[in-house]
Amino acid sequence: MTDETTATVNGTANGAFTGLPAVRHVETLGYRTAFYEAGEGETVILLHGGGAGADSRSNWEGCFDLFASRARTFAVDLVGFGETDKPDPERFAYTQDARNAQLVAFIEALGLERVTIIGNSMGGATALGVAMTRPDLVANLVLMGSGGLTTHISHELGAVVDYDFTEDGMRRLIGVLSNPGFVPTTDQVRYRYELSVRPEIRAAYRATMGWVKANGLAYTEERLREVKARTLVVNGKDDVIVPVETAYRFLALLENSTGYILPHCRHWAMIEYPQLFAEVCLDFVAGRGVPNSAAGPAGQGEG
């Protein structure tokens, strides 16, 4: 495992975002996974979504410190994104199973136990994948605008999967992912755009989105019903990528789940409303929101 100073993306320092500590790396499945760590307490892992230019910094810099103030917090770059390695798509399949396996390997490499995984979009699909394949590693889930039931590529989702690697294209993508009142800073747009056009990231993104277009980002409902971890389903009421109806379906399928629907919010609760999102998640991790299923109905727990 290595500590490294902040990297540079096409001449623009990642350090323009000050909410994350220095990047570190750990070996996972033959490639290096980048992560950021701070804080003490219950272990929380933050997983970004799959849009162009996504990584831990662009997704979590506005609320990482809020999480780290109350929990041992990790933000992880998924394979092909950010500062994690980008294996050659000719020799590596950028599938959802690959991302699930990456996170399991990451948790095991760091010796973590019973973690809370907070995932946005593709990160939510990854959180669910780990909860299904290795339930022993997962105490809680937070699914925010989560993949896992997405089978149809909508017109709005086309701005993500068919991103054209231009700065205007990045502005269109951000416009779809955030509410109409959200105005991205020049740094936010430039950071995501410059990250997206790095040749190795561009190749990995095309492979990732090619797989999503061919396969969707969904599990069977039978498999989702297997998830027994305490789960908080968060969704923007105005999300056009993962409509709020998807959140209601997750609530129906996931036995130990509760929901939190944000008005005037689309797909990026952690960016649109960072303080509120962090507080809701951390209160949930602390035990407020859904009773522990092991305790049984009222009156049947231990005395």
DOFILUM-244008 format. One line per 5 residues: number of its first residue (from 0); their letters; for each residue x, y, z of C-alpha. Coordinates in nm, 4 decimals, padded with zeros to 6 digits. Layout:
% residues N
NUM = A = X,Y,Z ~ ...
This chain:
% residues 303
0 = MTDET = 00.0000,00.0000,00.0000 ~ 00.1362,00.3402,-00.0927 ~ 00.0795,00.7040,-00.0022 ~ 00.1124,00.9545,-00.2836 ~ 00.0938,01.3278,-00.3315
5 = TATVN = -00.1982,01.4709,-00.5272 ~ -00.1825,01.3824,-00.8962 ~ -00.2151,01.6206,-01.1903 ~ -00.4725,01.5832,-01.4672 ~ -00.3657,01.7485,-01.7932
10 = GTANG = -00.2053,02.0299,-01.6001 ~ -00.5008,02.0861,-01.3641 ~ -00.4166,01.9839,-01.0098 ~ -00.6625,01.7495,-00.8395 ~ -00.5757,01.9597,-00.5369
15 = AFTGL = -00.8295,02.2165,-00.6620 ~ -01.0649,01.9958,-00.4630 ~ -00.9596,02.0209,-00.1008 ~ -01.2127,01.7864,00.0602 ~ -01.0076,01.4654,00.0290
20 = PAVRH = -00.6683,01.3656,00.1690 ~ -00.3777,01.2386,-00.0415 ~ -00.4521,00.9401,-00.2625 ~ -00.3318,00.5936,-00.1588 ~ -00.3232,00.2648,-00.3495
25 = VETLG = -00.3662,-00.1025,-00.2658 ~ -00.3219,-00.4073,-00.4913 ~ -00.6518,-00.5702,-00.5911 ~ -00.6850,-00.8546,-00.8403 ~ -00.3707,-00.7666,-01.0333
30 = YRTAF = -00.4198,-00.3899,-01.0537 ~ -00.3990,-00.0990,-00.8094 ~ -00.7120,00.0489,-00.6533 ~ -00.6925,00.4135,-00.5479 ~ -00.8594,00.5273,-00.2278
35 = YEAGE = -00.8770,00.8106,00.0227 ~ -00.9116,00.7581,00.3985 ~ -00.9795,00.9747,00.7014 ~ -01.1684,00.9650,01.0304 ~ -01.2405,00.7185,01.3083
40 = GETVI = -01.5356,00.5043,01.4112 ~ -01.7691,00.2857,01.2065 ~ -01.6267,00.2034,00.8630 ~ -01.7987,00.3751,00.5704 ~ -01.7017,00.3221,00.2050
45 = LLHGG = -01.8121,00.5816,-00.0519 ~ -01.8525,00.4662,-00.4134 ~ -01.8910,00.7129,-00.6992 ~ -02.1164,00.6696,-01.0013 ~ -02.0248,00.5776,-01.3571
50 = GAGAD = -02.0622,00.9070,-01.5441 ~ -01.7769,01.0483,-01.7485 ~ -01.5223,01.2219,-01.5285 ~ -01.6501,01.0493,-01.2160 ~ -01.4089,00.9609,-00.9389
55 = SRSNW = -01.3884,00.9984,-00.5639 ~ -01.2826,01.3626,-00.5798 ~ -01.5478,01.4833,-00.8233 ~ -01.8258,01.2947,-00.6428 ~ -01.7366,01.3232,-00.2748
60 = EGCFD = -01.5160,01.6301,-00.2226 ~ -01.8106,01.8337,-00.0952 ~ -01.9078,01.5910,00.1821 ~ -01.6061,01.3678,00.2513 ~ -01.5015,01.5739,00.5540
65 = LFASR = -01.8563,01.5539,00.6906 ~ -01.8443,01.1743,00.6763 ~ -01.4909,01.1633,00.8202 ~ -01.5989,01.3763,01.1171 ~ -01.8144,01.0879,01.2423
70 = ARTFA = -01.6848,00.7691,01.0766 ~ -01.3741,00.5992,00.9426 ~ -01.4350,00.6956,00.5830 ~ -01.2942,00.5536,00.2606 ~ -01.3671,00.6836,-00.0889
75 = VDLVG = -01.2712,00.4326,-00.3577 ~ -01.2107,00.4840,-00.7299 ~ -01.3714,00.2010,-00.9255 ~ -01.1636,00.0188,-01.1848 ~ -01.1172,00.2356,-01.4938
80 = FGETD = -01.1939,00.5581,-01.3075 ~ -00.9921,00.8266,-01.1340 ~ -00.6536,00.7210,-00.9987 ~ -00.7294,00.3474,-01.0001 ~ -00.5518,00.1531,-01.2750
85 = KPDPE = -00.7200,00.1165,-01.6141 ~ -00.6464,-00.2312,-01.7508 ~ -00.6405,-00.2625,-02.1291 ~ -00.9985,-00.3337,-02.2461 ~ -00.8552,-00.5879,-02.4903
90 = RFAYT = -00.7550,-00.8006,-02.1907 ~ -00.9974,-00.6897,-01.9190 ~ -01.3778,-00.7030,-01.9131 ~ -01.5308,-00.3900,-01.7560 ~ -01.8360,-00.5725,-01.6225
95 = QDARN = -02.0425,-00.5217,-01.3094 ~ -01.9020,-00.8479,-01.1734 ~ -01.5529,-00.6983,-01.2125 ~ -01.6468,-00.3973,-01.0000 ~ -01.8113,-00.6184,-00.7389
100 = AQLVA = -01.4978,-00.8343,-00.7188 ~ -01.2803,-00.5230,-00.6922 ~ -01.4641,-00.3968,-00.3866 ~ -01.4574,-00.7356,-00.2151 ~ -01.0813,-00.7522,-00.2778
105 = FIEAL = -01.0398,-00.3971,-00.1454 ~ -01.2281,-00.4735,00.1778 ~ -01.0278,-00.7896,00.2323 ~ -00.6918,-00.6290,00.1465 ~ -00.7449,-00.3646,00.4145
110 = GLERV = -00.8760,-00.6149,00.6691 ~ -01.2094,-00.4359,00.7063 ~ -01.5123,-00.6003,00.8625 ~ -01.8877,-00.5333,00.8503 ~ -01.8694,-00.2105,00.6556
115 = TIIGN = -02.1310,00.0387,00.5443 ~ -02.1231,00.0916,00.1675 ~ -02.2704,00.4129,00.0307 ~ -02.3029,00.3998,-00.3463 ~ -02.4313,00.6399,-00.6099
120 = SMGGA = -02.5651,00.4975,-00.9376 ~ -02.3071,00.2420,-01.0600 ~ -02.1562,00.2577,-00.7119 ~ -02.4940,00.1540,-00.5713 ~ -02.5049,-00.1425,-00.8084
125 = TALGV = -02.1590,-00.2364,-00.6798 ~ -02.2719,-00.2046,-00.3187 ~ -02.5621,-00.4399,-00.3919 ~ -02.3307,-00.6836,-00.5701 ~ -02.1065,-00.7096,-00.2651
130 = AMTRP = -02.4058,-00.7480,-00.0338 ~ -02.5316,-01.0382,-00.2462 ~ -02.1995,-01.2184,-00.2969 ~ -02.0379,-01.1477,00.0410 ~ -02.3067,-01.0559,00.2929
135 = DLVAN = -02.0601,-01.1264,00.5738 ~ -01.8700,-00.8103,00.4791 ~ -02.1676,-00.5714,00.4824 ~ -02.3456,-00.4202,00.7818 ~ -02.5392,-00.1447,00.6043
140 = LVLMG = -02.6088,-00.0137,00.2564 ~ -02.7028,00.3313,00.1342 ~ -02.8283,00.3254,-00.2248 ~ -02.8460,00.6737,-00.3752 ~ -02.9920,00.7024,-00.7243
145 = SGGLT = -02.8772,00.3441,-00.7465 ~ -02.8251,00.1120,-01.0352 ~ -02.9400,-00.2449,-00.9895 ~ -03.2808,-00.2249,-01.1588 ~ -03.1805,-00.0317,-01.4715
150 = THISH = -03.2534,-00.2274,-01.7892 ~ -03.3526,00.0522,-02.0281 ~ -03.1215,00.3235,-02.1632 ~ -03.3458,00.6305,-02.1517 ~ -03.2932,00.9456,-02.3564
155 = ELGAV = -03.1546,01.1209,-02.0479 ~ -02.9190,00.8325,-01.9695 ~ -02.7906,00.8683,-02.3245 ~ -02.6045,01.1837,-02.2154 ~ -02.3995,00.9564,-01.9886
160 = VDYDF = -02.3473,00.6429,-02.1971 ~ -02.2996,00.8342,-02.5239 ~ -02.0851,01.1162,-02.3820 ~ -01.8893,01.2774,-02.6656 ~ -01.5712,01.3764,-02.4761
165 = TEDGM = -01.6187,01.7507,-02.5271 ~ -01.6485,02.0248,-02.2656 ~ -01.9991,02.1062,-02.3928 ~ -02.0830,01.7376,-02.3624 ~ -01.9660,01.7457,-02.0013
170 = RRLIG = -02.1894,02.0447,-01.9306 ~ -02.4839,01.8564,-02.0824 ~ -02.4025,01.5524,-01.8698 ~ -02.3863,01.7609,-01.5507 ~ -02.7138,01.9291,-01.6491
175 = VLSNP = -02.8885,01.5923,-01.6688 ~ -02.7428,01.4654,-01.3416 ~ -02.8190,01.7732,-01.1293 ~ -03.1293,01.9816,-01.0640 ~ -03.1982,02.2955,-01.2736
180 = GFVPT = -03.1011,02.5233,-00.9836 ~ -02.7557,02.3684,-00.9479 ~ -02.4814,02.5723,-01.1137 ~ -02.1503,02.3839,-01.1422 ~ -01.8331,02.5789,-01.0885
185 = TDQVR = -01.5827,02.6199,-01.3689 ~ -01.3446,02.3976,-01.1693 ~ -01.6041,02.1200,-01.1436 ~ -01.6679,02.1154,-01.5167 ~ -01.3009,02.1451,-01.6086
190 = YRYEL = -01.1904,01.8758,-01.3640 ~ -01.4398,01.6186,-01.4888 ~ -01.3785,01.7038,-01.8524 ~ -00.9989,01.6865,-01.8278 ~ -01.0196,01.3612,-01.6357
195 = SVRPE = -01.2547,01.2104,-01.8942 ~ -01.0244,01.2759,-02.1903 ~ -00.7150,01.1136,-02.0454 ~ -00.6520,00.8399,-02.3057 ~ -00.6525,00.5449,-02.0655
200 = IRAAY = -00.9681,00.6684,-01.8889 ~ -01.1382,00.7341,-02.2213 ~ -01.0695,00.3777,-02.3359 ~ -01.1903,00.2302,-02.0064 ~ -01.5040,00.4474,-02.0099
205 = RATMG = -01.5956,00.3400,-02.3608 ~ -01.5545,-00.0243,-02.2589 ~ -01.7578,00.0294,-01.9401 ~ -02.0429,00.2070,-02.1171 ~ -02.0357,-00.0424,-02.4021
210 = WVKAN = -02.0984,-00.3179,-02.1499 ~ -02.3765,-00.1168,-01.9802 ~ -02.5501,-00.0496,-02.3136 ~ -02.5358,-00.4197,-02.4000 ~ -02.6308,-00.5575,-02.0586
215 = GLAYT = -02.8023,-00.2881,-01.8536 ~ -02.7174,-00.2317,-01.4912 ~ -02.9611,-00.4678,-01.3265 ~ -02.9843,-00.7758,-01.1089 ~ -03.2822,-01.0087,-01.1054
220 = EERLR = -03.5458,-00.9267,-00.8492 ~ -03.4950,-01.2720,-00.7009 ~ -03.1320,-01.1892,-00.6283 ~ -03.2170,-00.8491,-00.4836 ~ -03.4595,-01.0122,-00.2417
225 = EVKAR = -03.1590,-01.2010,-00.0992 ~ -03.0113,-00.8789,00.0410 ~ -03.0806,-00.8644,00.4142 ~ -02.8476,-00.5819,00.5185 ~ -03.0033,-00.2702,00.6691
230 = TLVVN = -03.0527,-00.0441,00.3689 ~ -03.1318,00.3218,00.3211 ~ -03.2698,00.3985,-00.0253 ~ -03.2090,00.7643,-00.1158 ~ -03.3448,00.9155,-00.4360
235 = GKDDV = -03.3934,01.2564,-00.5840 ~ -03.7610,01.3161,-00.6459 ~ -03.6705,01.4656,-00.9835 ~ -03.4017,01.2156,-01.0856 ~ -03.4277,01.1544,-01.4603
240 = IVPVE = -03.1556,00.8863,-01.4654 ~ -03.2963,00.6651,-01.1897 ~ -03.6611,00.7747,-01.1507 ~ -03.8090,00.7823,-00.8034 ~ -04.0288,00.4836,-00.8955
245 = TAYRF = -03.7103,00.2760,-00.8959 ~ -03.6516,00.3683,-00.5326 ~ -03.9997,00.2473,-00.4450 ~ -03.9259,-00.0833,-00.6164 ~ -03.6039,-00.1221,-00.4191
250 = LALLE = -03.8043,-00.0627,-00.1011 ~ -04.0467,-00.3365,-00.1990 ~ -03.7669,-00.5843,-00.2740 ~ -03.5211,-00.5157,00.0084 ~ -03.6615,-00.6528,00.3327
255 = NSTGY = -03.4724,-00.4318,00.5789 ~ -03.4960,-00.1038,00.3911 ~ -03.6246,00.2440,00.4505 ~ -03.6420,00.5393,00.2131 ~ -03.5498,00.9060,00.1974
260 = ILPHC = -03.6762,01.1057,-00.1008 ~ -03.5271,01.4507,-00.1620 ~ -03.7393,01.7146,-00.3370 ~ -03.5749,01.9412,-00.5967 ~ -03.2982,01.6846,-00.6353
265 = RHWAM = -03.1899,01.4715,-00.9273 ~ -02.9117,01.2125,-00.9402 ~ -02.6404,01.3759,-00.7304 ~ -02.7674,01.4171,-00.3741 ~ -02.4088,01.4154,-00.2424
270 = IEYPQ = -02.3250,01.7132,-00.4678 ~ -02.6593,01.8941,-00.4775 ~ -02.7206,01.8701,-00.0991 ~ -02.3931,01.7485,00.0585 ~ -02.4578,01.8384,00.4221
275 = LFAEV = -02.8107,01.6999,00.4301 ~ -02.7032,01.3819,00.2521 ~ -02.4132,01.3191,00.4905 ~ -02.6264,01.3811,00.7986 ~ -02.9040,01.1483,00.6811
280 = CLDFV = -02.6543,00.8715,00.5978 ~ -02.4574,00.9035,00.9209 ~ -02.7718,00.9061,01.1352 ~ -02.8780,00.5891,00.9564 ~ -02.5367,00.4261,01.0197
285 = AGRGV = -02.5692,00.5242,01.3871 ~ -02.8886,00.3213,01.4061 ~ -03.1566,00.5771,01.3435 ~ -03.4012,00.4825,01.0696 ~ -03.4293,00.1042,01.0439
290 = PNSAA = -03.4214,-00.1360,01.3370 ~ -03.1626,-00.4109,01.3362 ~ -03.3390,-00.7111,01.1826 ~ -03.1619,-00.9443,01.4254 ~ -03.3500,-00.7858,01.7158
295 = GPAGQ = -03.6857,-00.9130,01.5922 ~ -04.0209,-00.7367,01.6337 ~ -04.0840,-00.5115,01.9319 ~ -04.0893,-00.7094,02.2520 ~ -03.8983,-01.0051,02.1077
300 = GEG = -03.5423,-00.8741,02.1345 ~ -03.3110,-00.9485,02.4214 ~ -03.4168,-00.8028,02.7546
